[in-house]
Amino acid sequence: MDIANKVKKKLANVNADVIVVQPSAKNPNSTGREEVNLPPQIANQLGADFYLSLHINAGVFDFFE
């Protein structure tokens, strides 16, 4: 989350609206597929102009992105 917060702060400095979505923080029972699919779905629902996905220590699931 530290990297995401740093990116958020830099984007906020240029007047960007930033929404951080971390599904596993809200639902510890979330699946790998939810981890990948939920954030872009939320971005689409909000009408985002830009979507940035940060992955740290990814690759523990049984599928490829």
PDB file with one MODEL, atoms N, CA, C and O in Angstrom:
MODEL        1
ATOM      1  N   MET A   1       0.822  -1.191   0.000  1.00  0.00           N
ATOM      2  CA  MET A   1       0.000   0.000   0.000  1.00  0.00           C
ATOM      3  C   MET A   1       0.866   1.254   0.000  1.00  0.00           C
ATOM      4  O   MET A   1       0.423   2.317  -0.435  1.00  0.00           O
ATOM      5  N   ASP A   2       2.071   1.135   0.476  1.00  0.00           N
ATOM      6  CA  ASP A   2       2.950   2.297   0.534  1.00  0.00           C
ATOM      7  C   ASP A   2       3.196   2.889  -0.852  1.00  0.00           C
ATOM      8  O   ASP A   2       3.148   4.107  -1.024  1.00  0.00           O
ATOM      9  N   ILE A   3       3.459   2.036  -1.837  1.00  0.00           N
ATOM     10  CA  ILE A   3       3.695   2.516  -3.201  1.00  0.00           C
ATOM     11  C   ILE A   3       2.430   3.163  -3.754  1.00  0.00           C
ATOM     12  O   ILE A   3       2.490   4.231  -4.363  1.00  0.00           O
ATOM     13  N   ALA A   4       1.291   2.518  -3.542  1.00  0.00           N
ATOM     14  CA  ALA A   4       0.018   3.066  -4.026  1.00  0.00           C
ATOM     15  C   ALA A   4      -0.253   4.436  -3.409  1.00  0.00           C
ATOM     16  O   ALA A   4      -0.722   5.341  -4.099  1.00  0.00           O
ATOM     17  N   ASN A   5       0.035   4.597  -2.130  1.00  0.00           N
ATOM     18  CA  ASN A   5      -0.178   5.891  -1.475  1.00  0.00           C
ATOM     19  C   ASN A   5       0.759   6.965  -2.022  1.00  0.00           C
ATOM     20  O   ASN A   5       0.366   8.125  -2.142  1.00  0.00           O
ATOM     21  N   LYS A   6       1.982   6.590  -2.351  1.00  0.00           N
ATOM     22  CA  LYS A   6       2.919   7.553  -2.938  1.00  0.00           C
ATOM     23  C   LYS A   6       2.441   7.999  -4.316  1.00  0.00           C
ATOM     24  O   LYS A   6       2.489   9.184  -4.647  1.00  0.00           O
ATOM     25  N   VAL A   7       1.977   7.035  -5.119  1.00  0.00           N
ATOM     26  CA  VAL A   7       1.450   7.366  -6.445  1.00  0.00           C
ATOM     27  C   VAL A   7       0.213   8.249  -6.309  1.00  0.00           C
ATOM     28  O   VAL A   7       0.058   9.229  -7.038  1.00  0.00           O
ATOM     29  N   LYS A   8      -0.659   7.897  -5.376  1.00  0.00           N
ATOM     30  CA  LYS A   8      -1.874   8.683  -5.134  1.00  0.00           C
ATOM     31  C   LYS A   8      -1.524  10.123  -4.775  1.00  0.00           C
ATOM     32  O   LYS A   8      -2.139  11.059  -5.285  1.00  0.00           O
ATOM     33  N   LYS A   9      -0.546  10.301  -3.905  1.00  0.00           N
ATOM     34  CA  LYS A   9      -0.146  11.648  -3.474  1.00  0.00           C
ATOM     35  C   LYS A   9       0.400  12.455  -4.654  1.00  0.00           C
ATOM     36  O   LYS A   9       0.080  13.634  -4.802  1.00  0.00           O
ATOM     37  N   LYS A  10       1.225  11.820  -5.495  1.00  0.00           N
ATOM     38  CA  LYS A  10       1.777  12.529  -6.658  1.00  0.00           C
ATOM     39  C   LYS A  10       0.684  12.921  -7.645  1.00  0.00           C
ATOM     40  O   LYS A  10       0.708  14.021  -8.198  1.00  0.00           O
ATOM     41  N   LEU A  11      -0.272  12.026  -7.866  1.00  0.00           N
ATOM     42  CA  LEU A  11      -1.376  12.339  -8.778  1.00  0.00           C
ATOM     43  C   LEU A  11      -2.271  13.432  -8.200  1.00  0.00           C
ATOM     44  O   LEU A  11      -2.752  14.297  -8.931  1.00  0.00           O
ATOM     45  N   ALA A  12      -2.488  13.393  -6.908  1.00  0.00           N
ATOM     46  CA  ALA A  12      -3.299  14.428  -6.261  1.00  0.00           C
ATOM     47  C   ALA A  12      -2.638  15.797  -6.393  1.00  0.00           C
ATOM     48  O   ALA A  12      -3.322  16.818  -6.462  1.00  0.00           O
ATOM     49  N   ASN A  13      -1.313  15.815  -6.429  1.00  0.00           N
ATOM     50  CA  ASN A  13      -0.573  17.085  -6.577  1.00  0.00           C
ATOM     51  C   ASN A  13      -0.812  17.743  -7.930  1.00  0.00           C
ATOM     52  O   ASN A  13      -0.571  18.940  -8.089  1.00  0.00           O
ATOM     53  N   VAL A  14      -1.286  16.968  -8.908  1.00  0.00           N
ATOM     54  CA  VAL A  14      -1.613  17.533 -10.223  1.00  0.00           C
ATOM     55  C   VAL A  14      -3.132  17.543 -10.434  1.00  0.00           C
ATOM     56  O   VAL A  14      -3.624  17.523 -11.562  1.00  0.00           O
ATOM     57  N   ASN A  15      -3.851  17.574  -9.313  1.00  0.00           N
ATOM     58  CA  ASN A  15      -5.316  17.697  -9.294  1.00  0.00           C
ATOM     59  C   ASN A  15      -6.063  16.520  -9.908  1.00  0.00           C
ATOM     60  O   ASN A  15      -7.162  16.694 -10.435  1.00  0.00           O
ATOM     61  N   ALA A  16      -5.490  15.340  -9.849  1.00  0.00           N
ATOM     62  CA  ALA A  16      -6.183  14.141 -10.326  1.00  0.00           C
ATOM     63  C   ALA A  16      -7.057  13.590  -9.199  1.00  0.00           C
ATOM     64  O   ALA A  16      -6.667  13.608  -8.032  1.00  0.00           O
ATOM     65  N   ASP A  17      -8.233  13.106  -9.561  1.00  0.00           N
ATOM     66  CA  ASP A  17      -9.081  12.393  -8.612  1.00  0.00           C
ATOM     67  C   ASP A  17      -8.595  10.949  -8.584  1.00  0.00           C
ATOM     68  O   ASP A  17      -8.538  10.294  -9.625  1.00  0.00           O
ATOM     69  N   VAL A  18      -8.247  10.453  -7.416  1.00  0.00           N
ATOM     70  CA  VAL A  18      -7.669   9.116  -7.297  1.00  0.00           C
ATOM     71  C   VAL A  18      -8.530   8.264  -6.369  1.00  0.00           C
ATOM     72  O   VAL A  18      -8.899   8.685  -5.273  1.00  0.00           O
ATOM     73  N   ILE A  19      -8.834   7.071  -6.830  1.00  0.00           N
ATOM     74  CA  ILE A  19      -9.566   6.104  -6.017  1.00  0.00           C
ATOM     75  C   ILE A  19      -8.721   4.850  -5.947  1.00  0.00           C
ATOM     76  O   ILE A  19      -8.359   4.282  -6.977  1.00  0.00           O
ATOM     77  N   VAL A  20      -8.406   4.415  -4.741  1.00  0.00           N
ATOM     78  CA  VAL A  20      -7.609   3.212  -4.547  1.00  0.00           C
ATOM     79  C   VAL A  20      -8.550   2.067  -4.193  1.00  0.00           C
ATOM     80  O   VAL A  20      -9.353   2.170  -3.267  1.00  0.00           O
ATOM     81  N   VAL A  21      -8.438   0.973  -4.944  1.00  0.00           N
ATOM     82  CA  VAL A  21      -9.275  -0.200  -4.711  1.00  0.00           C
ATOM     83  C   VAL A  21      -8.362  -1.368  -4.399  1.00  0.00           C
ATOM     84  O   VAL A  21      -7.468  -1.697  -5.178  1.00  0.00           O
ATOM     85  N   GLN A  22      -8.587  -1.981  -3.278  1.00  0.00           N
ATOM     86  CA  GLN A  22      -7.818  -3.148  -2.884  1.00  0.00           C
ATOM     87  C   GLN A  22      -8.805  -4.191  -2.353  1.00  0.00           C
ATOM     88  O   GLN A  22      -9.079  -4.228  -1.153  1.00  0.00           O
ATOM     89  N   PRO A  23      -9.341  -5.038  -3.237  1.00  0.00           N
ATOM     90  CA  PRO A  23     -10.402  -5.964  -2.837  1.00  0.00           C
ATOM     91  C   PRO A  23     -10.074  -6.824  -1.634  1.00  0.00           C
ATOM     92  O   PRO A  23     -10.928  -7.003  -0.766  1.00  0.00           O
ATOM     93  N   SER A  24      -8.877  -7.358  -1.552  1.00  0.00           N
ATOM     94  CA  SER A  24      -8.561  -8.271  -0.455  1.00  0.00           C
ATOM     95  C   SER A  24      -8.588  -7.577   0.902  1.00  0.00           C
ATOM     96  O   SER A  24      -8.783  -8.235   1.924  1.00  0.00           O
ATOM     97  N   ALA A  25      -8.399  -6.270   0.928  1.00  0.00           N
ATOM     98  CA  ALA A  25      -8.464  -5.546   2.190  1.00  0.00           C
ATOM     99  C   ALA A  25      -9.895  -5.505   2.713  1.00  0.00           C
ATOM    100  O   ALA A  25     -10.118  -5.494   3.924  1.00  0.00           O
ATOM    101  N   LYS A  26     -10.862  -5.483   1.798  1.00  0.00           N
ATOM    102  CA  LYS A  26     -12.267  -5.448   2.191  1.00  0.00           C
ATOM    103  C   LYS A  26     -12.822  -6.849   2.424  1.00  0.00           C
ATOM    104  O   LYS A  26     -13.717  -7.039   3.248  1.00  0.00           O
ATOM    105  N   ASN A  27     -12.288  -7.829   1.696  1.00  0.00           N
ATOM    106  CA  ASN A  27     -12.796  -9.189   1.775  1.00  0.00           C
ATOM    107  C   ASN A  27     -11.633 -10.167   1.766  1.00  0.00           C
ATOM    108  O   ASN A  27     -11.131 -10.517   0.698  1.00  0.00           O
ATOM    109  N   PRO A  28     -11.197 -10.614   2.936  1.00  0.00           N
ATOM    110  CA  PRO A  28     -10.052 -11.533   2.974  1.00  0.00           C
ATOM    111  C   PRO A  28     -10.320 -12.868   2.296  1.00  0.00           C
ATOM    112  O   PRO A  28      -9.388 -13.638   2.062  1.00  0.00           O
ATOM    113  N   ASN A  29     -11.591 -13.160   1.973  1.00  0.00           N
ATOM    114  CA  ASN A  29     -11.937 -14.402   1.289  1.00  0.00           C
ATOM    115  C   ASN A  29     -12.034 -14.244  -0.220  1.00  0.00           C
ATOM    116  O   ASN A  29     -12.489 -15.155  -0.912  1.00  0.00           O
ATOM    117  N   SER A  30     -11.608 -13.087  -0.739  1.00  0.00           N
ATOM    118  CA  SER A  30     -11.712 -12.862  -2.177  1.00  0.00           C
ATOM    119  C   SER A  30     -10.809 -13.838  -2.921  1.00  0.00           C
ATOM    120  O   SER A  30      -9.782 -14.281  -2.405  1.00  0.00           O
ATOM    121  N   THR A  31     -11.216 -14.162  -4.143  1.00  0.00           N
ATOM    122  CA  THR A  31     -10.443 -15.101  -4.959  1.00  0.00           C
ATOM    123  C   THR A  31      -9.463 -14.333  -5.845  1.00  0.00           C
ATOM    124  O   THR A  31      -9.555 -13.112  -5.973  1.00  0.00           O
ATOM    125  N   GLY A  32      -8.548 -15.043  -6.441  1.00  0.00           N
ATOM    126  CA  GLY A  32      -7.586 -14.430  -7.351  1.00  0.00           C
ATOM    127  C   GLY A  32      -8.266 -13.736  -8.514  1.00  0.00           C
ATOM    128  O   GLY A  32      -7.843 -12.663  -8.944  1.00  0.00           O
ATOM    129  N   ARG A  33      -9.326 -14.355  -9.021  1.00  0.00           N
ATOM    130  CA  ARG A  33     -10.048 -13.765 -10.143  1.00  0.00           C
ATOM    131  C   ARG A  33     -10.702 -12.449  -9.723  1.00  0.00           C
ATOM    132  O   ARG A  33     -10.712 -11.493 -10.498  1.00  0.00           O
ATOM    133  N   GLU A  34     -11.248 -12.387  -8.504  1.00  0.00           N
ATOM    134  CA  GLU A  34     -11.818 -11.139  -7.997  1.00  0.00           C
ATOM    135  C   GLU A  34     -10.735 -10.063  -7.890  1.00  0.00           C
ATOM    136  O   GLU A  34     -10.977  -8.896  -8.197  1.00  0.00           O
ATOM    137  N   GLU A  35      -9.556 -10.462  -7.458  1.00  0.00           N
ATOM    138  CA  GLU A  35      -8.451  -9.519  -7.319  1.00  0.00           C
ATOM    139  C   GLU A  35      -8.154  -8.826  -8.637  1.00  0.00           C
ATOM    140  O   GLU A  35      -7.823  -7.640  -8.664  1.00  0.00           O
ATOM    141  N   VAL A  36      -8.273  -9.565  -9.728  1.00  0.00           N
ATOM    142  CA  VAL A  36      -7.964  -9.022 -11.040  1.00  0.00           C
ATOM    143  C   VAL A  36      -9.156  -8.287 -11.653  1.00  0.00           C
ATOM    144  O   VAL A  36      -8.984  -7.232 -12.265  1.00  0.00           O
ATOM    145  N   ASN A  37     -10.352  -8.831 -11.495  1.00  0.00           N
ATOM    146  CA  ASN A  37     -11.523  -8.305 -12.195  1.00  0.00           C
ATOM    147  C   ASN A  37     -12.245  -7.154 -11.507  1.00  0.00           C
ATOM    148  O   ASN A  37     -12.788  -6.288 -12.193  1.00  0.00           O
ATOM    149  N   LEU A  38     -12.272  -7.113 -10.194  1.00  0.00           N
ATOM    150  CA  LEU A  38     -13.070  -6.105  -9.500  1.00  0.00           C
ATOM    151  C   LEU A  38     -12.571  -4.669  -9.704  1.00  0.00           C
ATOM    152  O   LEU A  38     -13.395  -3.804 -10.004  1.00  0.00           O
ATOM    153  N   PRO A  39     -11.296  -4.364  -9.562  1.00  0.00           N
ATOM    154  CA  PRO A  39     -10.869  -2.971  -9.727  1.00  0.00           C
ATOM    155  C   PRO A  39     -11.201  -2.354 -11.082  1.00  0.00           C
ATOM    156  O   PRO A  39     -11.688  -1.224 -11.105  1.00  0.00           O
ATOM    157  N   PRO A  40     -10.967  -3.029 -12.220  1.00  0.00           N
ATOM    158  CA  PRO A  40     -11.348  -2.402 -13.490  1.00  0.00           C
ATOM    159  C   PRO A  40     -12.864  -2.258 -13.637  1.00  0.00           C
ATOM    160  O   PRO A  40     -13.338  -1.322 -14.281  1.00  0.00           O
ATOM    161  N   GLN A  41     -13.626  -3.180 -13.043  1.00  0.00           N
ATOM    162  CA  GLN A  41     -15.085  -3.044 -13.070  1.00  0.00           C
ATOM    163  C   GLN A  41     -15.507  -1.781 -12.331  1.00  0.00           C
ATOM    164  O   GLN A  41     -16.375  -1.044 -12.800  1.00  0.00           O
ATOM    165  N   ILE A  42     -14.899  -1.533 -11.184  1.00  0.00           N
ATOM    166  CA  ILE A  42     -15.206  -0.324 -10.413  1.00  0.00           C
ATOM    167  C   ILE A  42     -14.806   0.910 -11.205  1.00  0.00           C
ATOM    168  O   ILE A  42     -15.554   1.888 -11.242  1.00  0.00           O
ATOM    169  N   ALA A  43     -13.641   0.882 -11.838  1.00  0.00           N
ATOM    170  CA  ALA A  43     -13.187   2.018 -12.654  1.00  0.00           C
ATOM    171  C   ALA A  43     -14.184   2.308 -13.770  1.00  0.00           C
ATOM    172  O   ALA A  43     -14.494   3.469 -14.039  1.00  0.00           O
ATOM    173  N   ASN A  44     -14.684   1.268 -14.418  1.00  0.00           N
ATOM    174  CA  ASN A  44     -15.682   1.448 -15.483  1.00  0.00           C
ATOM    175  C   ASN A  44     -16.975   2.035 -14.935  1.00  0.00           C
ATOM    176  O   ASN A  44     -17.564   2.925 -15.549  1.00  0.00           O
ATOM    177  N   GLN A  45     -17.417   1.542 -13.785  1.00  0.00           N
ATOM    178  CA  GLN A  45     -18.648   2.054 -13.172  1.00  0.00           C
ATOM    179  C   GLN A  45     -18.521   3.539 -12.835  1.00  0.00           C
ATOM    180  O   GLN A  45     -19.492   4.290 -12.931  1.00  0.00           O
ATOM    181  N   LEU A  46     -17.331   3.951 -12.444  1.00  0.00           N
ATOM    182  CA  LEU A  46     -17.093   5.349 -12.067  1.00  0.00           C
ATOM    183  C   LEU A  46     -16.795   6.239 -13.268  1.00  0.00           C
ATOM    184  O   LEU A  46     -16.679   7.456 -13.122  1.00  0.00           O
ATOM    185  N   GLY A  47     -16.671   5.645 -14.451  1.00  0.00           N
ATOM    186  CA  GLY A  47     -16.382   6.423 -15.647  1.00  0.00           C
ATOM    187  C   GLY A  47     -14.961   6.971 -15.669  1.00  0.00           C
ATOM    188  O   GLY A  47     -14.726   8.089 -16.126  1.00  0.00           O
ATOM    189  N   ALA A  48     -14.027   6.188 -15.178  1.00  0.00           N
ATOM    190  CA  ALA A  48     -12.633   6.631 -15.102  1.00  0.00           C
ATOM    191  C   ALA A  48     -12.063   6.912 -16.490  1.00  0.00           C
ATOM    192  O   ALA A  48     -12.357   6.198 -17.449  1.00  0.00           O
ATOM    193  N   ASP A  49     -11.254   7.949 -16.584  1.00  0.00           N
ATOM    194  CA  ASP A  49     -10.544   8.267 -17.821  1.00  0.00           C
ATOM    195  C   ASP A  49      -9.259   7.462 -17.934  1.00  0.00           C
ATOM    196  O   ASP A  49      -8.741   7.257 -19.032  1.00  0.00           O
ATOM    197  N   PHE A  50      -8.750   7.009 -16.804  1.00  0.00           N
ATOM    198  CA  PHE A  50      -7.465   6.317 -16.770  1.00  0.00           C
ATOM    199  C   PHE A  50      -7.520   5.285 -15.659  1.00  0.00           C
ATOM    200  O   PHE A  50      -8.098   5.532 -14.600  1.00  0.00           O
ATOM    201  N   TYR A  51      -6.917   4.127 -15.900  1.00  0.00           N
ATOM    202  CA  TYR A  51      -6.874   3.055 -14.904  1.00  0.00           C
ATOM    203  C   TYR A  51      -5.432   2.591 -14.749  1.00  0.00           C
ATOM    204  O   TYR A  51      -4.772   2.270 -15.737  1.00  0.00           O
ATOM    205  N   LEU A  52      -4.947   2.554 -13.522  1.00  0.00           N
ATOM    206  CA  LEU A  52      -3.591   2.105 -13.227  1.00  0.00           C
ATOM    207  C   LEU A  52      -3.683   0.946 -12.250  1.00  0.00           C
ATOM    208  O   LEU A  52      -4.339   1.053 -11.214  1.00  0.00           O
ATOM    209  N   SER A  53      -3.039  -0.139 -12.570  1.00  0.00           N
ATOM    210  CA  SER A  53      -3.049  -1.312 -11.706  1.00  0.00           C
ATOM    211  C   SER A  53      -1.627  -1.604 -11.248  1.00  0.00           C
ATOM    212  O   SER A  53      -0.738  -1.835 -12.068  1.00  0.00           O
ATOM    213  N   LEU A  54      -1.419  -1.593  -9.943  1.00  0.00           N
ATOM    214  CA  LEU A  54      -0.113  -1.903  -9.370  1.00  0.00           C
ATOM    215  C   LEU A  54      -0.168  -3.297  -8.771  1.00  0.00           C
ATOM    216  O   LEU A  54      -1.064  -3.603  -7.984  1.00  0.00           O
ATOM    217  N   HIS A  55       0.788  -4.143  -9.139  1.00  0.00           N
ATOM    218  CA  HIS A  55       0.844  -5.503  -8.611  1.00  0.00           C
ATOM    219  C   HIS A  55       2.196  -5.724  -7.955  1.00  0.00           C
ATOM    220  O   HIS A  55       3.241  -5.594  -8.592  1.00  0.00           O
ATOM    221  N   ILE A  56       2.159  -6.056  -6.690  1.00  0.00           N
ATOM    222  CA  ILE A  56       3.375  -6.373  -5.954  1.00  0.00           C
ATOM    223  C   ILE A  56       3.247  -7.809  -5.451  1.00  0.00           C
ATOM    224  O   ILE A  56       2.228  -8.175  -4.866  1.00  0.00           O
ATOM    225  N   ASN A  57       4.261  -8.608  -5.674  1.00  0.00           N
ATOM    226  CA  ASN A  57       4.243 -10.019  -5.287  1.00  0.00           C
ATOM    227  C   ASN A  57       3.086 -10.761  -5.940  1.00  0.00           C
ATOM    228  O   ASN A  57       2.470 -11.632  -5.325  1.00  0.00           O
ATOM    229  N   ALA A  58       2.795 -10.413  -7.185  1.00  0.00           N
ATOM    230  CA  ALA A  58       1.729 -11.094  -7.922  1.00  0.00           C
ATOM    231  C   ALA A  58       2.223 -12.469  -8.361  1.00  0.00           C
ATOM    232  O   ALA A  58       3.413 -12.771  -8.277  1.00  0.00           O
ATOM    233  N   GLY A  59       1.304 -13.287  -8.825  1.00  0.00           N
ATOM    234  CA  GLY A  59       1.681 -14.583  -9.363  1.00  0.00           C
ATOM    235  C   GLY A  59       1.445 -15.740  -8.422  1.00  0.00           C
ATOM    236  O   GLY A  59       1.953 -16.835  -8.662  1.00  0.00           O
ATOM    237  N   VAL A  60       0.691 -15.531  -7.358  1.00  0.00           N
ATOM    238  CA  VAL A  60       0.422 -16.628  -6.433  1.00  0.00           C
ATOM    239  C   VAL A  60      -0.858 -17.381  -6.782  1.00  0.00           C
ATOM    240  O   VAL A  60      -1.258 -18.303  -6.072  1.00  0.00           O
ATOM    241  N   PHE A  61      -1.500 -16.978  -7.886  1.00  0.00           N
ATOM    242  CA  PHE A  61      -2.752 -17.612  -8.286  1.00  0.00           C
ATOM    243  C   PHE A  61      -2.495 -18.601  -9.409  1.00  0.00           C
ATOM    244  O   PHE A  61      -1.384 -18.681  -9.933  1.00  0.00           O
ATOM    245  N   ASP A  62      -3.519 -19.350  -9.776  1.00  0.00           N
ATOM    246  CA  ASP A  62      -3.350 -20.393 -10.778  1.00  0.00           C
ATOM    247  C   ASP A  62      -3.775 -19.955 -12.184  1.00  0.00           C
ATOM    248  O   ASP A  62      -4.253 -20.776 -12.966  1.00  0.00           O
ATOM    249  N   PHE A  63      -3.604 -18.672 -12.508  1.00  0.00           N
ATOM    250  CA  PHE A  63      -3.903 -18.175 -13.846  1.00  0.00           C
ATOM    251  C   PHE A  63      -2.941 -17.052 -14.180  1.00  0.00           C
ATOM    252  O   PHE A  63      -2.251 -16.533 -13.303  1.00  0.00           O
ATOM    253  N   PHE A  64      -2.896 -16.680 -15.445  1.00  0.00           N
ATOM    254  CA  PHE A  64      -1.996 -15.620 -15.890  1.00  0.00           C
ATOM    255  C   PHE A  64      -2.784 -14.391 -16.241  1.00  0.00           C
ATOM    256  O   PHE A  64      -3.932 -14.486 -16.675  1.00  0.00           O
ATOM    257  N   GLU A  65      -2.174 -13.222 -16.057  1.00  0.00           N
ATOM    258  CA  GLU A  65      -2.810 -11.948 -16.427  1.00  0.00           C
ATOM    259  C   GLU A  65      -2.371 -11.560 -17.807  1.00  0.00           C
ATOM    260  O   GLU A  65      -2.787 -10.520 -18.318  1.00  0.00           O
TER     261      GLU A  65
ENDMDL
END
